[in-house]
Amino acid sequence: MYVLKTGEEMLRGVIIFSRVISPWKQHNLHSQIKPVIHSCRDDCAVHHLQSLLQGHAFNNVRYFCEGVTQAPSFEGHVSNQSRFQAHTGRNKDAPGKAEANVPFHTKLQECLSPSDVLDLMEKCTPTHGQVSKSLTRMWNTTKKMSSEQRRFELKLMSEHPVFQCLFQRARVHAPHMSAIDLAYTLLAAIKLGVSQRSLVVQTLLRVLQERLNQFDEKSLCILATCLEKMETDKNTDALKQGLKLLLEDQLPTIQNVMLLQTLMQLFGNNAPPAMRRKLEAKALSMADEFTLPNALHMLTTLATMHLNSKPLLDICSRKIADNVHSVPFTRLLACLKSCRELNYRNFFLFSSISDYLANTLSMWSNKQVIFFLLEFEGLGFYPVALLDAFAGKVILNPDSLSFRDLLSILKAYSSLNHDLKGNQQEFLANMTRVLESYLPKMSSLDLLKAVSCLSVLGHFPQAPLQELLQEQHLGELLQRGQHAGSLCLDFSFFFSLVCLICSPVFSWLIIPLYICRHLFNVYWFISLECAIVSFYHSRIAVLSATPSSFCFGTTHPRSSLAIKIRHLQILGYEPVLVPIHELETCTNQDRIKVLKNLIFLHQESSRTED
């Protein structure tokens, strides 16, 4: 039987009606309403872990439990303890020496692996509460294991004779568990790789549907976190919908920030506009309670919802910027990714992160720094100190860079138009040497990207250019739709190219006429794409520039604008930049005044220098 369209109305009616009836009537109501559950597999054995042992992801493992109606006995099983001790070297006390009066919770906390927990289960008959705590402990013990150790522990766990029995008991005892135990049991089962289609998971989903009204905020938060990661199916979707209805109804009374954020994640970008406004208002009302983890999670949550709430983003940014030294690498990177997805920019936040990275550069690997540089480049932010510090690190050991690292570095430095001043030539020479070592393995497109980035930085190495001008590379680029003339990014590069073609050393190079025509046409199109105005004996080129032409928060020109400026200077013009966004809010008279100041003051300063 499957959930029908009327299921949402039924759940909403249950939630509203349950408010006006007594607790014992609520229990009777739950027993009368039968949340539907689709057919699920009832396999008789645990799947082998061959795929896991070959290196597959931990969460891809799937176990299926037997569909028995009675709780199996935990007595009479052979322990898996000896094999576990042989691998780990741990030496447990004999069961007979254990003190009988030691509480179960204490014994459970002493377990350091899933097999330890199963060995403990073998010696007792756990209650439904202990079953939930045992499964949770099994999951917790695997969190900090290495991949190799986790694979071995999973193998031991799957072979343990009590493994199936524990999940069978969880299924049988599910109706008797408390709300918090139910939520933790489902979470542990999913984290341990139990299939959603297994009988134990589907039973848990059905019981959760029946008892959803009994959950407090903590239980709801755990359940919502679990459902967020689960695949779609009839029972999971029905429970998600019921949870949305319940939390939407209880939104004004929610006091748990994590629960609110999980609810926002559940709604995602499909939330109706009215609900999005309610969630935003509720989050703003609780902003004073945000901890650092709350602020980090809120950024990713807003990105998931595609909700660009500037007040919320500003609050979270301040919290993160003030505590940037306490944020791990993955969360810092996720923070920048979320800002990029939301098209949100905060100069104080970006500066705090980049300065922190520059001051602690020795803590980070090259790849980690490159990840940050690419995010900053995508955001249009210019981290001067970080670019200088990382360039110094790369100069000392350029051979440690992989080819992808090299391309990423060239992309970031060229796009942000960074000048290393005294270290520029040494940096470019080292980048060129590394690039030349990869030439035999490079594709035409990668070679085009590398040479283009170097030309933006004003560097034209002959070996990569010679390789790029090979007929097979140019022909392949034209076939792929990559305009060969896109390389003409600089006037000096154009002359370098002509000299290279005409040089006796490279007289054997044959450049098709149509390719040379592309090179000339594209060069002049790029160079003359501006308005040129002459004043007296000076030639001034007025360039109107959009905000995207500058690095965020500065008037530092990015690559395309920097190239135009360079072209005009080579042609004998004095470029004057006019930021369009600064004129949008001005009156016509103010605009005239700004333009006069930019043009004539620039002319006067040039005459003074002359």
N, C-alpha and C positions, 0 to 999 in steps of 0.2 A: 504494500500500500504506500502511496506517495503523498507528499504534501500538496494540497490543492490551493487554488487561489484564495479560498476563504480562510486559510490557516492563519494569515496575518490578523484578520478580524477576530478570529477565535482567541489568539494570544492576547490581543489588545483588550478584549472583553474580560479575559481571565485576570489580567493585571489590574484593571479598574475595579472589577467586582470584588477582588480579594481584599480591597481596602476596607470594605464595609461589613465584612464577616469576621467572625471570631476565629482564633487560631485553629480550633478543632474542626471548624467548618472548612477552613482552608485545606486542611489535610484531606478531608473527605472530597473536596473539589478536585484536588490533585489526583486522587485515586479514581475519580470518575472520568476525567479527561485523559485520553490515551494519545499522547503525542505519537505521530506516526513514524515508523522506522522502515527504511527500505531494506530489501533482502541483502544479507551480508554473507561473506564466505565463512565457512566453518571448517577450516583445514585441520588435519589430525596431527600435524607435526610442525616443528619449527623449521623455517627455511635455513639451508646451509649458508654460511657466511663467506663463500668463496669469492664473490664479487667484492666484499668488504676487504678481505685479506689481499686482494689485488690492487688495493689503493683507492677504492671508491669512497665517497663521502659517508660519514657516520650516520647522518640522518636518512640516507637512502636505504638503509637496511630495513627489511620488513619481516616481522614475525607474525604468525597466526596461531591463535590458541584454540584448544579443543573446546567444543561446544557441549560440555557436560552440564547437567542440571543440578548436581550435588557438588558441594565443595570437596575437592580431593583431599586425601590424607597426606600429611606432611611426614608421616612416620615411615621408617623402613627404607629410606633412600641411601644410596652409597654416596659419601661425601666427595666433593671435587677438591677438597682442601689440599690433598697431597700434591696434585699437579700445580696448583697455584703457588704453594710454598717452594716447589722446585724452581719455578721461574723467578719469583720475586725474592726468595731468600728469607722470607719472614717465617718466624717460628712461633706458632701459636701454642698456648697452653692446652693440654689435653682437656676435653670436655668435662671429665670427672673432677678436675681441679677447680673449675669455675665455681665461684660462690653463688649459691642458689638465691641469695637475697639481693644480688645486684640488679637494679632496675633495668627494664628492657631498653629504655631510652639511653642509658649509659652504655649498654652493650652495643647498641646500634651506632652510637657516635664513635666507637672504637673501630668500626668497620671502615676499611680504606679502599675497598673495591666492590664491585657488584657481586663477585664470588664470595666475599666475606659476608655480605648481607644474606646471600642465599644459604651459606653454611649456618648462619644464625637461625634462619627460618626453619632449617632442617631439624633443629633441636627443640622447637616449640610449636604450638598451634596458635598463630597470631590472631588477634581480634581484628575487626574491620578497620579500626583506627590504626593499629600497628601495621596492617597491610599497606595502607596509604603512606605511612611514614617510612616504611621499608623501601617502597618504590622510589620515593623522593630521595632517600639516601643513596640508592643505587645510581640515580641520575647525577646527584651532586658529586659523587666520588669520581665521575668521569670528566668533569669540567676542566680540570687542570692537567689532565694527562697528555702526554705527547701522542702523536698520531700512531706511532708504532705500539706504544703501550696500550692505547685505547683499542686497537685492533685485537691484540692478544687478550685483553680483558673481555672483549665482546665474544671472542671465541669460547673462552671459559664459561661465560655467562650462558651462551646458547646451548652448551653441552651439559650444563648443570641439571641434574634430574629435578630440582625444585623450581626451575625457571618457569616451565609451563604451569606448574601447580600454583605458583604465586599469582599469576595473572588469572587463572581460573577462579581462585578464591576472591580476587578483586572483583571479578564479574558477579559472582554469587552474592558478595557482601555489599555491592554498590547501593542497593536500596536502603541499607541500614547505616551508611556512612553519613557523617555530618557534611554540611555544605562545603566547608573549607577542605575537608579530606577528599571529597569528590573532585573539587577543582584541582587539587594537587595530584590526585591519582591520574586524571586525564592528562595533565601537563607532563608528568613523569613518563607515562606510557608513550606519548608522542615523541618526547625527547629521546627515549630509549629505542626508538625506531619501530614501534609496534604499528602495524598497518591500520589506517583509518577504516578499512573494510573488514577488519577482524571483529569477531563477535564481542570481545571485551570492550573495544572502543565504541562500537555502536550501542552496546548496552549502557555504557557510561553517558553517551549523548542522550539516550532516551530518558534516563533517570534525571539528568540535568534539566531537560525540558520540563519534566514533571515538577521539579522542586525549585525552579528558578526564582520564585517569589520569596524563598527562605534565605536567599543569599544576602550577606552584608557587603559593605563596600570592599573589604579586603578580598573576599571570595570572588566577587564580581570582577575585580581587577585581575586576579589570577586567571579566571576563566576567559576574560576578554583577551588577555595576552596570549593564551593558548590558541584561541580561535583565530586570532590574527594570522598565525603561521600555518593553519591547517588548510588543506586542499578543499576545494568545493565539492560537496555532495549533498544529497537531499536532507539528511539529518543535521549536518553541520550548518547548512544554509538556514534551516528552520530555527536552529538554536541561535545563530547570529541575529536573525530577524527578531526573535523574541527578546534577545539581550538589548538590541537597539530600542525596541519599544519600551522596555522597562527603564533603561537609562535615560531615554528622552523624557519619559514621564517624571523621573526622579531628578532631572538635571538641576533644578533650583536648590535641592538639598545636598548635592554632592559636595563633599569636603576634602576628598582625596585627589591630589593633583595628578598622580599617576593614573587613577581611574578615569579622570577627565581626558587625559592625553590618549589613553587606550581607546576611549569612546570616539575621540576624534579620528584615530587611526582606523577604527572599524567603519565609520562613515566614509572616510576617504574623500576622493574628489567627486564622488557621486552625491554628496550631501546636498539637499535642497537649499536654496539661498536663505530661506528663513532659518533653517537649522544651523547653517554656517554662521549667521549673525548671532544666534543664541550661544553657540559654542565659543565664539570669539569674545562675546561679552562676559561669559562665565570665566573664561581664562584670564581676562583682564582683571576681573574682580578678585582673583586668587593670586595675582602676580606677586604680591608681597610675600607669599609663602614659597616662591620658587627657590629651590636649591640649585646648585650648579648642575647636577644631573638633570633636574627638571628643565633648566634653560636649554641644555644641549638637546634633550629629547623633544622639546617644543619646536626647535628649529626644524628637525627632521619631520616632525608631525605636520607642521605647516606646509612643508614641501610636499608631503604625501597628499595633503588636501588641496594643494595648489591655492592656498589661502595666503595672499600677500597682505598680512595685517601689520602695517608699519609700527603701530604702537607696541604690539607684542614683540615684534622683531627687535625693536630698539631696546626694550627691557631685557630681553635675552642676551643681546649683544653686549650690553653693559656688564651683565653678570659674568659672561664668558671672558670678556676683555680684562676684567679685574682679577680673574683667577686662571689666566691662561696657562700658568706654570703647573696647574694641577690637572690639566686635561690631557689624556693620552693621545697618541698619534692618530689612531683611527677616528676618534671623536672629533679631533680638530679638523681632520680632512673632511669628515662628513658635514661638519659645520660650514665649511667653504662650499662644498657641493650643494648644500641646501640653499645657501645664499645665491649661488649661480642659477639654480633651478627657479628660484623665486624672483630673479632679476633684482635682488636687493643688495645695496652696497652701503657699507658703514666704514668710513675711513678710520675711526678710532679702533674698531674691532680688527680690521685688516692690519693696521699698523702694529697693534699689540702682538698679533700672531707672528708677523714677519720679524719684528724686533726680537721676540723671544726665540725664534728659530735661529736668527743670526748670532745671538749671544750664547746659544747652546749648540752650535753647529757640530761639535765633536760627538754629541749624543745621537746624531741622526746619520743614517746611511745615505749614500748618494741617491738611491731610488726614492727614499722618503722625501728628501729635499726636492727632487725633480717633480714628484707628485704635487707638492705644494706650489712650485713654480708654475706648473701648467694650470693649476686652479687660479692662481693670481693672474696669469696671462689671460685666462678666459674671463675673469672679472674685470680686466682692464686696470688692475692695481699695479703700481710701480714700487716694488720692495727694494729700494736702492741698497740698503745695508746688507740684505740677504744675498742679492745678486753679486755684490762685491766680495762678500765672505766666501760664497760658494765658488766663485771663479778662482779665488786664491787656493782653495782646496783642490779644485780640478787641475790647476796648473802644476801642483806638486805631484799628482799621480794621474795623468790623463789615460794611461793604459788600462786603468780599472774600469773604464766606461765601455758598456756594451754598445752595439750599433743603435739600438732603440734609445738608450740613454743619450747618445750623441745627437740624434735627431731632435729629441725633446729639448735638450739644452739649447741647440741652435734656434729652435722655434721660439722658445721663451725669450732669449736674449735679443733676437732680431725683432720680434713682434713688439717688445717693450722699448726697442731702440736704445739699449743701454750702452753707454760708453764707459769703459773701464779706465780711460785716460792712460796713465803710465803702464798699465798691465794689458792694454788692449792688444797690442801686437803679439806679445807672448801667448796670450790666451788664444788668439786666432791661429797662431802657428801650431800650437798643440792640438787644437781642434782639427786643423787641416791634416796633420800627421796621422791622427787617429782615423780620419775619414779616408785617407789614402790606403790605409791598411785594410779597409773594408771594401774597396772599389771592386775587386773581382766578384764579390758576392751580392752586390747591390742591384736592385731592380732599377729600371729606367725612371720610374716615378719617384722612388726614394732618392735617387741621384739628383733629380730635378729639384726636389724639396731642399736637399742639403746645399746645393749650389745657390739656390735662390736666397736662402737664409744668409749665407756668407756674403752674397752680393749686397743685401740690405745693410750688412755690417761694414760694407766698404772693402771687402776682401775678395780677391779674384785669383785663387790658386790655379796654376796651369794644368796640373795633372787631372783634377776632377773636370775642368772645362774640356780638356782634350778628350776625356772619356765620354763626356756628355755629347760632344759634337760628332761622335761616331754615328754613322748613318742608321745603324740598327736601333739606337736609342731614340734619335729624333723621329724616325719613322714610326716607332712604337708609340711614342707620345702623341703624335698627330693622329694615329689610329684610335688611341684611347680618348681623343677629344681634348687632350692637354695642349693648349696653344704653345708652340715652341717659343714664340715671341715673348711669353710671360717672363722669360729670363732677363729681358732687357729692363732691369729695374733701376739702372743707374747709367748716366751718360758715360762715366768712366768705364763702366763694364762694356758699353757698346764699343768704345775704342779698343778696349782690351780684346774683345771678340774679333774685331776687324784686323787688329795686329796679329792675333793668333792665326787667323785664316790666311793672311797674306805672308806670314813669316816663312822663310825658306825651310825652317826646321819642320814645319807642319804643311809643307807644300803638297804632300800626298793626300791631305784631307780633301774630300769631295763633298761640298755642301750643295744640295739641290737648290736651283734658282728660286723655287717657290718658298723654300724655307727662309732664304735670305730676304725675300720680299716680306714675309711675315715679321721677321725681326725688325726691319726698318719701319714698317707701318705701325707696329705696336709701340715701338719706342717713341715715335713722334706723337702718337695719340696720348701717351702717358705724359709726356713732357709739356705739352701745350694745353693741358686740361686745367686752365686757370684764367682769370681775368687780369690783363696786364695794363697798367696805367703809367704814363710817363709824366714826370714833374721836373721841369727845368732840365738840368744836365744829368739828373739821376733817373734810373729806370727802376720803378718800384712795382712789384707784383703783389696785388692784394689777394690774399687767399681767405675765403670764408670757410671756417672749419666747424664741424658739428662736434658735440661732446664726445662722440665715439672716436674722434680723431685724436683726442688727448687721453693720457692716462688718467684714471679716475682721481678727482680731487686736485689735479695739477694742470698746468699748461704745457706739460712735457709731451711733445708730439710722438704718436705711435708710428709704426713702420711706414704705412702708406703716405701719411702726411710728411714724415721726415724725408722720404724719397722725393716728393714734389719740391720741398724746400731745397734739397740738394741739386735737383735738376736746374731750378731757377738760378741758383748761385753760380753754377757752372756756365750758364748762358749769360751771365752778367747782370742779373736782376737782384734787387734787394727785396726779399720776401717780407711781407707784413701780414701777420696772422690776425684774423678778426673772429673771435669766438662768437658764433651765432647765438648760442644760448644766453650770453650776457646782454644781448641786445633785445631779446624777446620782450622783456618787461619794461623797456625804456620807451619814452615818447619819441616822436620823430626828431624834435630838437635835440634831445639827449643823444640820440643815435648819431646825428651829424657831429655833435661835439666829441663823442667817443672816436668816431672815424678820423676827425681832424687831428686829435691827439695822437692816435696810433700812427697815422701816415706822416704828418709833418714833424712831430717830435722825433720819429725814427729818422727822418731825413736830416734834421738838425744834428742829431747825434752822429750820423754818418759823416756829415761835413766836418764836425769837430774832430773826429778821428783822423780824417784826411789832413 
